[in-house]
Amino acid sequence: MKINLSGHHVEVTETVKLHVEEKFAKIASHFPSLISLDVTVTKERGEYEVEVRTNYEGVSVAAKGADPVMWPAIAAAKKKLDAALKHRKGQLKADLHSKPDVTAPEIAYEKVQEMNLEK
């Protein structure tokens, strides 16, 4: 999985790259169909915001984490992305299950026609 890391008002060092790759390695193993992640680290008003975007099975999935320290912000974004991907995976699995058929109205109509309602 390719990780595109960018910073806004933050210098992206080799240490930050390694930490991000380490954090998101587990997600790559759980969701092998992920091709890439776009990670943006922003610092505004003394708080770090980490936004992660990806496409999973035809749907855009995004997550944000914020904290005054960069490392917990990255961890929070990773946790939220993992939850969002699991939710999407559950939706896809639920669509595969067969749904019970509802009794068709024409059957009820046929039953009413067979009944002798005139007296």
C-alpha positions in Angstrom: 0.0 0.0 0.0 1.3 3.4 -1.0 1.1 6.2 1.6 1.1 9.8 0.3 2.1 12.0 3.2 2.0 15.8 3.1 2.2 18.5 5.6 0.6 21.9 5.9 2.5 24.2 8.2 4.4 21.1 9.3 7.7 19.8 8.2 7.4 16.1 7.2 10.6 14.5 8.4 11.8 10.9 8.0 10.7 10.1 11.6 7.1 11.2 10.8 7.1 9.1 7.7 8.3 6.0 9.5 5.7 6.6 12.3 2.8 6.9 9.8 3.9 3.8 7.9 4.2 1.9 11.1 0.8 2.9 12.3 -1.0 2.2 9.0 0.8 -1.1 8.3 -1.8 -3.1 10.3 -4.6 -1.5 8.2 -2.8 -2.6 5.1 -2.8 -6.2 6.3 -6.5 -6.2 7.3 -7.6 -4.5 4.0 -5.4 -5.8 1.2 -7.5 -4.2 -1.5 -6.5 -0.7 -0.4 -4.1 0.7 -2.9 -3.2 4.0 -1.4 -3.7 6.4 1.6 -3.5 10.2 1.4 -2.4 11.5 4.8 -2.3 15.2 5.5 -0.8 16.6 8.7 -1.8 20.2 9.5 -1.0 22.4 12.4 -3.3 25.3 13.1 -3.8 27.3 16.3 -1.4 25.0 18.3 -3.3 21.8 17.4 -2.3 19.1 15.0 -5.0 17.6 12.7 -4.3 14.5 10.7 -6.7 13.7 7.8 -6.6 10.3 6.1 -8.4 9.7 2.8 -8.7 6.5 0.7 -11.0 4.6 -1.7 -12.3 1.3 -0.5 -14.4 -0.9 -2.7 -15.7 2.1 -4.8 -16.4 4.4 -1.8 -14.3 7.3 -0.6 -13.5 6.8 3.1 -12.0 9.6 5.3 -11.1 10.1 8.9 -9.7 12.9 11.0 -7.8 13.0 14.3 -6.8 16.0 16.3 -4.6 16.6 19.3 -2.1 19.2 20.6 0.7 16.6 20.0 1.3 15.1 16.6 1.7 11.4 17.6 -1.7 11.0 19.3 -3.3 12.8 16.4 -1.9 10.2 14.0 -3.1 7.4 16.3 -6.6 8.9 16.6 -6.9 9.2 12.8 -5.7 5.6 12.3 -8.3 4.4 14.8 -11.1 6.2 13.1 -10.1 5.1 9.7 -9.9 1.5 10.9 -13.5 1.8 12.3 -14.8 3.4 9.1 -13.2 0.6 6.9 -14.7 -2.1 9.2 -18.1 -0.5 8.9 -17.9 -0.4 5.1 -16.7 -4.0 5.0 -19.6 -5.0 7.2 -22.0 -3.3 4.8 -20.5 -5.1 1.9 -20.8 -8.5 3.7 -24.4 -7.8 4.7 -25.4 -7.2 1.1 -24.3 -10.7 0.2 -26.7 -12.4 2.7 -30.1 -13.4 1.3 -33.0 -11.4 2.4 -36.3 -13.0 3.3 -39.0 -12.7 0.6 -42.1 -10.7 1.3 -45.4 -12.4 0.5 -46.4 -11.1 -2.9 -49.8 -9.2 -2.9 -51.1 -11.3 -5.8 -51.2 -14.4 -3.5 -53.5 -12.4 -1.1 -55.6 -11.3 -4.1 -56.0 -14.9 -5.3 -57.2 -16.0 -1.8 -59.7 -13.2 -1.6 -61.1 -14.2 -5.0 -61.5 -17.8 -3.9 -63.5 -16.8 -0.8 -67.3 -16.5 -1.1 -68.0 -13.0 0.2 -71.5 -12.7 -1.1 -74.4 -13.7 1.1 
